[in-house]
Amino acid sequence: MNQDYYKNYYHLERNHWWFVVRLEILKQELQKLILSNNQKLKILNIGIATGKTSEMLSQFGEVTSVEYDAICAEFVRQKLNIEVIEGSILELPFEENSFDWVCAFDVVEHVKDDKRAISEMNRVCKENGKICITVPAFQSLWSHHDEVNQHFKRYKMNEVLNLFDLQSENIDNNSSFKILRKTYFNSFLFIPIWLFRKLNFLIPKQFIRKGSGSDFEIYKSNHFLDSILKGVFRIEKKILQKNISFSFGVSLLFFVEKKKYRD
């Protein structure tokens, strides 16, 4: 994340249609993992950006926040008055089996060695703990937005399954993980977003993009359009609440449980 981008990110995370409804969906899907109101969860949140996901996760337990960007980490410390540990998803500064939930929301795509990132999340996750990730989906949606955000790739479901050494979508009894939830999301807006991004390749960036050049910059001041897009996205939220999964979308959600080791 470049410096111009993260300085605007705090406002975007709390107001932009995609961030607002995405957070609502994450909270909704995470609530399904709660077995008891008396659970005292230890939660690791990796790549917290400006901290909105850590604020949400704090409703479920004690959150340890990790951010790779030192300037962004200091910004969050001052803005939210919370502890932020500087660290990389590729080398997490924690002991094995330390956390009940290990979360990385739109983080794995920022590292080239994504397999190692999942391995590190697995290492610090307790047995029977949960690993929860979201990533951008479908390489066909690749655009300047991904370049600005320093993504290495976008994912299909089979590629995420392979990251966890799950060779098929069926639960393998010999696997180290049990799939709890897997779905694409932001599906209703997939075609408009695909068309918009393809059109962007034909129009010089200086005519349609300001600030960092991210897609988020384009809509942030259009409150009418923002309200419409929130409404469409929230329809998906209601469908996801019923445990229905989407077969395509702009993003992908994947939750697993780390199985207890057996000899």
C-alpha positions as CSV (number, residue, x, y, z in Angstrom):
1,M,0.0,0.0,0.0
2,N,1.6,3.3,-1.0
3,Q,1.5,6.3,1.4
4,D,-1.1,8.3,-0.6
5,Y,-3.4,5.3,-0.5
6,Y,-3.2,4.4,3.2
7,K,-3.8,8.0,4.3
8,N,-7.2,7.9,2.6
9,Y,-7.8,4.3,3.6
10,Y,-9.1,5.2,7.1
11,H,-12.1,7.1,5.7
12,L,-12.7,4.5,3.0
13,E,-12.7,1.5,5.4
14,R,-15.5,3.2,7.4
15,N,-17.6,4.7,4.6
16,H,-17.1,3.2,1.2
17,W,-19.9,0.8,0.1
18,W,-17.5,-2.2,-0.5
19,F,-15.7,-1.9,2.8
20,V,-18.9,-1.3,4.8
21,V,-20.9,-4.3,3.5
22,R,-17.8,-6.5,3.3
23,L,-17.3,-6.0,7.0
24,E,-21.0,-6.8,7.7
25,I,-20.6,-10.0,5.7
26,L,-17.4,-10.9,7.6
27,K,-19.0,-10.3,10.9
28,Q,-22.1,-12.3,9.9
29,E,-20.0,-15.3,8.7
30,L,-17.7,-15.2,11.7
31,Q,-20.6,-15.3,14.1
32,K,-21.5,-18.7,12.8
33,L,-18.2,-20.0,14.2
34,I,-19.1,-19.1,17.8
35,L,-20.0,-22.2,19.8
36,S,-20.7,-20.4,23.0
37,N,-21.2,-16.9,24.3
38,N,-18.7,-17.8,27.0
39,Q,-15.9,-18.4,24.6
40,K,-12.9,-16.2,25.3
41,L,-11.1,-16.3,21.9
42,K,-7.6,-15.3,21.2
43,I,-7.7,-13.8,17.7
44,L,-4.8,-12.8,15.4
45,N,-5.7,-10.3,12.7
46,I,-3.0,-10.0,10.1
47,G,-2.7,-7.0,7.8
48,I,-5.0,-4.7,9.6
49,A,-4.6,-1.7,7.4
50,T,-6.3,1.2,9.3
51,G,-7.8,-1.1,11.9
52,K,-11.5,-1.5,11.1
53,T,-11.4,-5.3,11.0
54,S,-9.6,-5.4,14.3
55,E,-12.4,-3.2,15.8
56,M,-14.9,-5.7,14.5
57,L,-13.1,-8.7,15.7
58,S,-12.8,-7.3,19.2
59,Q,-16.5,-8.1,19.6
60,F,-15.5,-11.8,19.6
61,G,-12.4,-11.8,21.8
62,E,-9.0,-10.5,22.5
63,V,-7.4,-9.3,19.2
64,T,-3.7,-9.1,18.4
65,S,-3.2,-6.9,15.4
66,V,-0.3,-7.2,12.9
67,E,0.6,-4.8,10.2
68,Y,3.6,-5.0,7.8
69,D,3.7,-1.3,6.9
70,A,5.5,0.6,9.8
71,I,4.0,4.0,8.9
72,C,0.5,2.6,8.6
73,A,1.0,0.7,12.0
74,E,2.0,4.0,13.7
75,F,-1.0,5.8,12.1
76,V,-3.4,3.2,13.6
77,R,-1.7,3.4,17.1
78,Q,-2.2,7.1,17.2
79,K,-5.7,7.1,15.6
80,L,-7.3,4.2,17.5
81,N,-5.0,4.0,20.5
82,I,-4.5,0.2,20.1
83,E,-1.4,-1.9,20.1
84,V,-0.2,-2.9,16.6
85,I,2.7,-5.3,16.1
86,E,4.8,-4.7,13.0
87,G,5.3,-8.0,11.2
88,S,4.9,-10.1,8.1
89,I,2.5,-12.8,7.3
90,L,5.5,-14.7,6.0
91,E,7.2,-14.7,9.4
92,L,4.7,-14.2,12.2
93,P,6.4,-13.3,15.5
94,F,4.4,-15.8,17.6
95,E,4.8,-19.3,19.1
96,E,3.0,-22.3,17.6
97,N,-0.6,-23.0,18.6
98,S,-1.1,-19.5,20.0
99,F,-4.5,-18.4,18.6
100,D,-8.1,-19.6,18.4
101,W,-8.8,-17.6,15.2
102,V,-6.1,-16.5,12.7
103,C,-7.5,-14.0,10.2
104,A,-6.1,-12.4,7.0
105,F,-8.7,-10.4,5.1
106,D,-7.4,-9.4,1.7
107,V,-3.8,-10.0,2.7
108,V,-2.6,-13.2,1.1
109,E,-2.7,-11.7,-2.4
110,H,0.0,-9.1,-1.3
111,V,2.8,-11.7,-1.0
112,K,4.4,-13.8,-3.7
113,D,4.9,-16.8,-1.5
114,D,1.3,-17.3,-0.6
115,K,1.9,-21.0,0.3
116,R,4.3,-19.9,3.0
117,A,1.7,-17.3,4.3
118,I,-0.9,-20.1,4.8
119,S,1.8,-22.3,6.4
120,E,2.6,-19.5,8.9
121,M,-1.1,-19.0,9.7
122,N,-1.4,-22.7,10.3
123,R,1.6,-22.7,12.5
124,V,0.3,-20.1,15.0
125,C,-3.3,-21.5,14.9
126,K,-4.3,-23.8,17.8
127,E,-5.6,-27.3,17.1
128,N,-9.3,-27.0,16.3
129,G,-8.7,-23.3,15.8
130,K,-10.1,-21.4,12.7
131,I,-8.2,-19.9,9.8
132,C,-10.2,-17.2,8.0
133,I,-9.2,-15.5,4.8
134,T,-10.6,-13.4,2.0
135,V,-8.8,-12.8,-1.3
136,P,-9.7,-11.0,-4.6
137,A,-11.1,-13.4,-7.2
138,F,-10.6,-14.1,-10.9
139,Q,-7.5,-13.0,-12.8
140,S,-9.8,-11.7,-15.5
141,L,-10.6,-8.8,-13.2
142,W,-7.0,-7.8,-13.0
143,S,-6.7,-4.0,-13.4
144,H,-4.8,-0.9,-12.3
145,H,-6.6,-1.3,-9.0
146,D,-4.6,-4.5,-8.3
147,E,-1.4,-2.8,-9.4
148,V,-1.9,0.1,-7.0
149,N,-2.7,-2.2,-4.2
150,Q,0.4,-4.2,-4.9
151,H,-1.4,-7.5,-5.5
152,F,0.5,-10.5,-6.9
153,K,-2.6,-12.3,-8.2
154,R,-6.3,-12.9,-7.9
155,Y,-7.6,-16.4,-7.0
156,K,-10.0,-19.1,-8.1
157,M,-11.5,-21.5,-5.6
158,N,-9.3,-24.4,-6.7
159,E,-6.2,-22.3,-6.1
160,V,-7.2,-21.5,-2.6
161,L,-7.9,-25.2,-2.0
162,N,-4.4,-25.9,-3.2
163,L,-3.0,-23.4,-0.7
164,F,-4.4,-25.5,2.1
165,D,-3.4,-28.8,0.3
166,L,-7.0,-29.6,-0.3
167,Q,-7.0,-31.2,-3.7
168,S,-10.8,-31.2,-4.1
169,E,-13.7,-29.4,-2.6
170,N,-14.7,-32.6,-0.8
171,I,-13.5,-32.8,2.8
172,D,-10.6,-35.2,3.0
173,N,-10.3,-37.2,6.3
174,N,-6.5,-37.2,5.9
175,S,-6.3,-33.5,5.4
176,S,-5.0,-31.1,8.1
177,F,-8.1,-28.9,7.6
178,K,-11.9,-29.1,7.7
179,I,-13.7,-26.7,5.4
180,L,-16.2,-24.6,7.3
181,R,-17.3,-22.0,4.7
182,K,-16.2,-21.4,1.1
183,T,-17.9,-19.0,-1.2
184,Y,-17.3,-16.2,-3.7
185,F,-19.0,-12.9,-2.8
186,N,-19.7,-9.6,-4.4
187,S,-21.3,-11.7,-7.2
188,F,-24.2,-9.5,-8.3
189,L,-21.8,-6.7,-9.3
190,F,-19.3,-9.0,-11.0
191,I,-20.3,-8.2,-14.6
192,P,-20.5,-4.4,-14.1
193,I,-17.1,-4.4,-12.3
194,W,-15.6,-6.7,-15.0
195,L,-16.9,-4.3,-17.8
196,F,-15.7,-1.2,-15.9
197,R,-12.2,-2.6,-15.5
198,K,-11.9,-3.7,-19.1
199,L,-13.0,-0.3,-20.2
200,N,-10.3,1.2,-18.0
201,F,-7.7,-0.4,-20.2
202,L,-9.0,1.7,-23.1
203,I,-9.1,5.1,-21.3
204,P,-6.0,6.9,-20.2
205,K,-5.8,6.7,-16.4
206,Q,-5.4,10.5,-15.9
207,F,-9.0,11.0,-17.2
208,I,-10.7,8.7,-14.8
209,R,-8.5,8.2,-11.8
210,K,-7.4,10.6,-9.1
211,G,-5.3,10.2,-5.9
212,S,-3.8,6.7,-5.7
213,G,-5.7,5.5,-8.7
214,S,-7.6,2.8,-6.9
215,D,-11.1,1.9,-7.8
216,F,-12.1,3.0,-4.3
217,E,-11.1,6.6,-5.2
218,I,-13.6,6.8,-8.1
219,Y,-16.8,6.3,-6.1
220,K,-16.0,7.7,-2.7
221,S,-17.6,11.1,-3.3
222,N,-20.7,9.8,-5.1
223,H,-23.2,9.2,-2.2
224,F,-26.1,8.3,-4.4
225,L,-24.2,5.6,-6.3
226,D,-22.6,4.5,-3.0
227,S,-26.1,3.9,-1.5
228,I,-27.3,1.9,-4.5
229,L,-24.2,-0.3,-4.5
230,K,-24.5,-0.9,-0.7
231,G,-28.1,-2.0,-1.3
232,V,-27.2,-4.5,-4.0
233,F,-24.3,-5.9,-2.0
234,R,-26.6,-6.3,1.1
235,I,-28.9,-8.5,-0.8
236,E,-26.0,-10.9,-1.1
237,K,-25.4,-10.6,2.6
238,K,-29.0,-11.9,3.2
239,I,-28.4,-14.8,0.9
240,L,-25.1,-15.7,2.5
241,Q,-26.8,-15.7,5.9
242,K,-28.8,-18.7,4.7
243,N,-25.4,-20.6,4.1
244,I,-26.0,-20.4,0.3
245,S,-22.7,-20.1,-1.6
246,F,-21.9,-18.3,-4.9
247,S,-20.0,-19.9,-7.7
248,F,-18.3,-16.7,-8.8
249,G,-17.7,-13.2,-7.5
250,V,-15.2,-10.3,-7.2
251,S,-14.0,-11.7,-3.9
252,L,-13.6,-15.1,-2.2
253,L,-14.2,-16.1,1.4
254,F,-12.6,-19.3,2.8
255,F,-12.8,-20.5,6.5
256,V,-11.2,-23.7,7.7
257,E,-10.8,-25.5,11.0
258,K,-7.3,-26.8,11.9
259,K,-7.8,-30.5,12.7
260,K,-6.2,-32.0,15.8
261,Y,-3.1,-33.9,14.9
262,R,-3.4,-37.7,14.9
263,D,-0.5,-40.2,14.7
